[in-house]
């Protein structure tokens, strides 16, 4: 593949604005010809009352990517880069469920989710570090969780897996055993919809294959 273009500059790398090991693994699985760098950002994740789920994840993913772009601009080695930001939330009855504050919060979330369906939204933002078009999109997947006993919930929370995940479960880990079925993109629930991302990368002439 030839040089990809970012405005008048060739893109030299992909920068993933995330500390999530799951998102890192998913981007790596694409086998892109460009090097992929990880740049964790500490961004404001507050939201305003009345924001819809799709708007929430698009805004938060854009904040993360924009923060990374700002960090790169202060770097003496500011190569032309395409920065990717992502954010995932779980929505039940219109309530946004983020990462649990503690084990009690995780248990409460799982008690609400068990035996029911909910939606998982992930926003993805692609922001050029120097110039070019910013693209921000999202995907939604519906997830049905099995009915769970109090003992199962307590044991799952005790495993530690829920503590850094929106909605207090991870579909790619032990959480796979408590999910009954899904309608939509599996990788969207993991935290990065690869089908959507590949379409977004194509806008910058970055081909997965």
Protein Blocks (a to p, Z undefined) as FASTA:
>chain_A
ZZddehjaccfbdcddbfbfklmmmmmmnopabdcddddddddfbdcehiafklmmmmmm
mmmmmmmmmmmmmpmblccdddddddddddeehiacdddfblmlmmmmmmmmgopacddd
dddddddfkbccddddddddddddddddfklmmmmmmnommmmcghiiafklmmlmmpfb
dcdjfklmnopafklmmmmmmmnopafZZ
